[in-house]
Amino acid sequence: MLCISVGLIGRVKMTKLYKICVLIIATGPMTVALGITFSHTIEIISVSLYVLAIYAVTFYTFRLKLPLPQAIIVRIPFVTLCATILGSILYAYGNFSGNTVVTIPTMLIVHGFLNCLLFGSFTIIGWALLVPATKQKSFSFPVSNIRGKLKMTEVPHKGLVDELEDYVDTRKLPVKIIDFYEQTGRFQLFASVKWAAWFKPFAFIY
């Protein structure tokens, strides 16, 4: 829900600071998980960056031009998150220093409950009032506007070219190659596609 909310904020206004915060917030859960698994140093750094990004986005929401009721309701979840996220950094610091500051049961009661009640519910209500229109432009494949003067005829062509000798010296080519280019319709293409052996474990994982 945080990522969705941050994404909707980007629809309203997008700056360089916003883009940096998006990168940190989007990758935050993964970097924190890596830190918890492998290194408390990585954990404290990633949590710190995550917290700073959330504080920056919260500050960002107060600069957005939104209808007053929506502006208030959208800001409540971020202010709540600014308070509850302190538990995360205290927990990470406890792991880093070896001195427990906040326990998981405490995190569940305070961090989990407040985020569920205030962050979750107010995020849904706030953005449900008015969903900002997307500014994303759908990709369209560029097609050249240059057109030749030749017109298509209803008579199908037998091959890729009428006379291959107009392009290359056919005296040095096997008859089959000449036939393929001049009588392409007579040929059929068959393909037998198989995965390479080295890729099969990755295919299994997929």
C-alpha positions as a Markdown table, in Angstrom:
| # | Residue | x | y | z |
|---|---|---|---|---|
| 1 | Met | 0.0 | 0.0 | 0.0 |
| 2 | Leu | 2.9 | 2.3 | 0.6 |
| 3 | Cys | 4.2 | 1.8 | -2.9 |
| 4 | Ile | 0.7 | 2.4 | -4.4 |
| 5 | Ser | 0.3 | 5.6 | -2.3 |
| 6 | Val | 3.8 | 6.8 | -3.4 |
| 7 | Gly | 2.9 | 6.0 | -7.0 |
| 8 | Leu | -0.3 | 8.1 | -6.8 |
| 9 | Ile | 1.7 | 11.0 | -5.3 |
| 10 | Gly | 3.9 | 10.8 | -8.4 |
| 11 | Arg | 0.9 | 11.3 | -10.6 |
| 12 | Val | 0.2 | 14.6 | -8.8 |
| 13 | Lys | 3.8 | 15.9 | -8.9 |
| 14 | Met | 7.2 | 14.4 | -9.7 |
| 15 | Thr | 10.6 | 15.8 | -8.9 |
| 16 | Lys | 14.2 | 14.5 | -8.6 |
| 17 | Leu | 13.8 | 14.1 | -4.8 |
| 18 | Tyr | 10.7 | 12.1 | -5.4 |
| 19 | Lys | 12.4 | 9.7 | -7.8 |
| 20 | Ile | 15.2 | 9.0 | -5.4 |
| 21 | Cys | 12.7 | 8.3 | -2.6 |
| 22 | Val | 10.8 | 5.9 | -4.9 |
| 23 | Leu | 13.9 | 4.0 | -5.7 |
| 24 | Ile | 14.8 | 3.6 | -2.0 |
| 25 | Ile | 11.2 | 2.7 | -0.9 |
| 26 | Ala | 10.8 | 0.2 | -3.8 |
| 27 | Thr | 14.0 | -1.6 | -3.0 |
| 28 | Gly | 13.9 | -1.1 | 0.8 |
| 29 | Pro | 12.1 | -4.3 | 1.8 |
| 30 | Met | 14.6 | -6.4 | -0.3 |
| 31 | Thr | 17.7 | -4.6 | 1.1 |
| 32 | Val | 16.4 | -4.8 | 4.7 |
| 33 | Ala | 15.8 | -8.5 | 4.2 |
| 34 | Leu | 19.3 | -9.0 | 2.9 |
| 35 | Gly | 20.6 | -7.2 | 5.9 |
| 36 | Ile | 18.6 | -9.3 | 8.4 |
| 37 | Thr | 19.9 | -12.4 | 6.7 |
| 38 | Phe | 23.5 | -11.6 | 6.1 |
| 39 | Ser | 24.7 | -8.4 | 7.8 |
| 40 | His | 23.5 | -6.2 | 10.6 |
| 41 | Thr | 25.5 | -3.3 | 9.1 |
| 42 | Ile | 23.6 | -3.6 | 5.8 |
| 43 | Glu | 20.4 | -3.8 | 7.8 |
| 44 | Ile | 21.0 | -0.6 | 9.8 |
| 45 | Ile | 22.1 | 1.3 | 6.6 |
| 46 | Ser | 19.1 | 0.1 | 4.5 |
| 47 | Val | 16.6 | 0.8 | 7.3 |
| 48 | Ser | 18.1 | 4.3 | 7.8 |
| 49 | Leu | 17.7 | 5.1 | 4.1 |
| 50 | Tyr | 14.2 | 3.6 | 4.1 |
| 51 | Val | 13.2 | 5.8 | 7.1 |
| 52 | Leu | 14.8 | 9.0 | 5.5 |
| 53 | Ala | 12.9 | 8.3 | 2.2 |
| 54 | Ile | 9.6 | 7.9 | 4.1 |
| 55 | Tyr | 10.2 | 11.2 | 6.0 |
| 56 | Ala | 11.1 | 12.9 | 2.7 |
| 57 | Val | 7.9 | 11.6 | 1.0 |
| 58 | Thr | 5.8 | 12.7 | 4.1 |
| 59 | Phe | 7.3 | 16.2 | 3.7 |
| 60 | Tyr | 6.5 | 16.0 | 0.0 |
| 61 | Thr | 2.8 | 15.3 | 0.7 |
| 62 | Phe | 2.5 | 18.6 | 2.6 |
| 63 | Arg | 3.6 | 20.4 | -0.6 |
| 64 | Leu | 1.1 | 18.7 | -2.9 |
| 65 | Lys | -1.9 | 20.6 | -4.1 |
| 66 | Leu | -4.9 | 18.4 | -3.2 |
| 67 | Pro | -8.5 | 19.1 | -2.3 |
| 68 | Leu | -8.5 | 19.9 | 1.5 |
| 69 | Pro | -10.3 | 16.8 | 2.8 |
| 70 | Gln | -8.2 | 14.5 | 0.7 |
| 71 | Ala | -5.0 | 16.3 | 1.6 |
| 72 | Ile | -5.7 | 15.8 | 5.3 |
| 73 | Ile | -6.7 | 12.2 | 5.0 |
| 74 | Val | -3.7 | 11.3 | 2.7 |
| 75 | Arg | -1.2 | 13.0 | 5.1 |
| 76 | Ile | -2.5 | 11.1 | 8.2 |
| 77 | Pro | -1.1 | 7.8 | 7.1 |
| 78 | Phe | 2.4 | 9.2 | 6.3 |
| 79 | Val | 2.5 | 11.0 | 9.7 |
| 80 | Thr | 1.6 | 7.8 | 11.4 |
| 81 | Leu | 4.2 | 5.9 | 9.4 |
| 82 | Cys | 6.8 | 8.5 | 10.5 |
| 83 | Ala | 6.1 | 7.6 | 14.1 |
| 84 | Thr | 5.8 | 3.8 | 13.8 |
| 85 | Ile | 8.8 | 3.5 | 11.5 |
| 86 | Leu | 11.0 | 4.6 | 14.4 |
| 87 | Gly | 10.3 | 1.2 | 15.9 |
| 88 | Ser | 11.9 | -0.4 | 12.9 |
| 89 | Ile | 15.1 | 1.6 | 13.2 |
| 90 | Leu | 15.3 | 1.0 | 17.0 |
| 91 | Tyr | 14.9 | -2.7 | 16.3 |
| 92 | Ala | 17.6 | -2.6 | 13.6 |
| 93 | Tyr | 19.9 | -0.7 | 16.0 |
| 94 | Gly | 19.3 | -3.3 | 18.7 |
| 95 | Asn | 20.4 | -6.1 | 16.3 |
| 96 | Phe | 23.4 | -4.0 | 15.2 |
| 97 | Ser | 24.6 | -3.1 | 18.7 |
| 98 | Gly | 23.6 | -6.4 | 20.4 |
| 99 | Asn | 21.4 | -4.6 | 22.9 |
| 100 | Thr | 17.7 | -5.3 | 22.4 |
| 101 | Val | 15.8 | -2.0 | 22.4 |
| 102 | Val | 12.5 | -3.1 | 20.8 |
| 103 | Thr | 11.2 | -6.7 | 20.6 |
| 104 | Ile | 9.1 | -8.3 | 17.9 |
| 105 | Pro | 6.0 | -8.6 | 20.2 |
| 106 | Thr | 6.2 | -4.8 | 20.9 |
| 107 | Met | 6.6 | -4.2 | 17.2 |
| 108 | Leu | 3.5 | -6.2 | 16.5 |
| 109 | Ile | 1.4 | -4.4 | 19.1 |
| 110 | Val | 2.5 | -0.8 | 18.3 |
| 111 | His | 4.0 | -0.8 | 14.8 |
| 112 | Gly | 1.6 | -3.4 | 13.4 |
| 113 | Phe | -1.6 | -2.1 | 15.0 |
| 114 | Leu | -1.1 | 1.6 | 14.2 |
| 115 | Asn | -0.1 | 0.9 | 10.7 |
| 116 | Cys | -3.1 | -1.3 | 10.2 |
| 117 | Leu | -5.6 | 1.1 | 11.8 |
| 118 | Leu | -4.3 | 4.5 | 10.7 |
| 119 | Phe | -2.0 | 3.9 | 7.7 |
| 120 | Gly | -4.0 | 1.2 | 6.0 |
| 121 | Ser | -7.5 | 2.6 | 6.4 |
| 122 | Phe | -6.7 | 6.2 | 5.8 |
| 123 | Thr | -4.6 | 5.4 | 2.7 |
| 124 | Ile | -7.6 | 3.6 | 1.1 |
| 125 | Ile | -10.1 | 6.4 | 2.1 |
| 126 | Gly | -7.8 | 9.2 | 1.1 |
| 127 | Trp | -7.0 | 8.0 | -2.4 |
| 128 | Ala | -10.5 | 6.7 | -3.0 |
| 129 | Leu | -11.8 | 10.3 | -2.7 |
| 130 | Leu | -10.0 | 11.2 | -5.9 |
| 131 | Val | -7.6 | 9.0 | -7.9 |
| 132 | Pro | -5.1 | 11.2 | -9.8 |
| 133 | Ala | -5.1 | 10.7 | -13.5 |
| 134 | Thr | -2.2 | 8.8 | -14.9 |
| 135 | Lys | 0.3 | 10.7 | -17.0 |
| 136 | Gln | 1.8 | 7.5 | -18.5 |
| 137 | Lys | 1.9 | 7.5 | -22.3 |
| 138 | Ser | 1.3 | 4.1 | -23.9 |
| 139 | Phe | 4.2 | 3.0 | -26.1 |
| 140 | Ser | 3.5 | 3.1 | -29.8 |
| 141 | Phe | 5.8 | 1.6 | -32.3 |
| 142 | Pro | 7.1 | 4.3 | -34.7 |
| 143 | Val | 6.1 | 3.8 | -38.3 |
| 144 | Ser | 7.7 | 5.8 | -41.1 |
| 145 | Asn | 5.4 | 8.1 | -43.0 |
| 146 | Ile | 7.6 | 7.7 | -46.2 |
| 147 | Arg | 5.6 | 5.9 | -48.9 |
| 148 | Gly | 6.7 | 4.7 | -52.3 |
| 149 | Lys | 4.8 | 5.3 | -55.5 |
| 150 | Leu | 4.4 | 1.6 | -56.3 |
| 151 | Lys | 0.9 | 0.2 | -55.7 |
| 152 | Met | 0.2 | -3.3 | -54.5 |
| 153 | Thr | -1.5 | -5.7 | -57.0 |
| 154 | Glu | -3.9 | -8.4 | -56.3 |
| 155 | Val | -1.6 | -10.9 | -58.0 |
| 156 | Pro | 0.5 | -12.7 | -55.4 |
| 157 | His | 4.3 | -12.9 | -56.0 |
| 158 | Lys | 5.7 | -16.4 | -56.3 |
| 159 | Gly | 9.0 | -15.5 | -54.7 |
| 160 | Leu | 10.9 | -12.9 | -52.8 |
| 161 | Val | 12.3 | -11.6 | -56.1 |
| 162 | Asp | 11.3 | -12.1 | -59.7 |
| 163 | Glu | 14.8 | -12.6 | -61.0 |
| 164 | Leu | 17.6 | -13.2 | -58.6 |
| 165 | Glu | 20.2 | -12.6 | -61.2 |
| 166 | Asp | 19.2 | -8.9 | -61.2 |
| 167 | Tyr | 20.9 | -8.7 | -57.8 |
| 168 | Val | 23.7 | -11.3 | -57.7 |
| 169 | Asp | 25.7 | -13.5 | -60.0 |
| 170 | Thr | 23.6 | -16.7 | -60.0 |
| 171 | Arg | 26.2 | -18.7 | -61.9 |
| 172 | Lys | 28.0 | -19.3 | -58.6 |
| 173 | Leu | 24.9 | -20.3 | -56.7 |
| 174 | Pro | 23.2 | -23.7 | -56.3 |
| 175 | Val | 19.9 | -24.1 | -58.1 |
| 176 | Lys | 18.1 | -24.6 | -54.8 |
| 177 | Ile | 19.0 | -21.1 | -53.6 |
| 178 | Ile | 17.9 | -19.5 | -56.8 |
| 179 | Asp | 14.7 | -21.5 | -56.6 |
| 180 | Phe | 14.1 | -20.5 | -53.0 |
| 181 | Tyr | 14.3 | -16.8 | -53.9 |
| 182 | Glu | 12.3 | -17.0 | -57.1 |
| 183 | Gln | 9.8 | -19.7 | -56.1 |
| 184 | Thr | 9.5 | -19.1 | -52.3 |
| 185 | Gly | 5.9 | -20.2 | -52.2 |
| 186 | Arg | 7.0 | -23.8 | -52.9 |
| 187 | Phe | 9.0 | -24.0 | -49.7 |
| 188 | Gln | 7.9 | -24.7 | -46.2 |
| 189 | Leu | 9.7 | -23.7 | -43.0 |
| 190 | Phe | 9.9 | -26.2 | -40.1 |
| 191 | Ala | 11.4 | -25.4 | -36.7 |
| 192 | Ser | 12.2 | -27.6 | -33.7 |
| 193 | Val | 12.8 | -25.4 | -30.7 |
| 194 | Lys | 14.3 | -26.8 | -27.6 |
| 195 | Trp | 15.7 | -25.3 | -24.4 |
| 196 | Ala | 19.5 | -25.7 | -23.9 |
| 197 | Ala | 20.4 | -28.2 | -21.1 |
| 198 | Trp | 22.0 | -25.4 | -19.0 |
| 199 | Phe | 18.8 | -23.4 | -19.0 |
| 200 | Lys | 16.5 | -26.2 | -17.8 |
| 201 | Pro | 17.2 | -25.6 | -14.0 |
| 202 | Phe | 16.2 | -22.0 | -14.5 |
| 203 | Ala | 13.1 | -23.0 | -16.4 |
| 204 | Phe | 12.2 | -25.3 | -13.5 |
| 205 | Ile | 12.6 | -22.4 | -11.0 |
| 206 | Tyr | 10.5 | -20.2 | -13.3 |
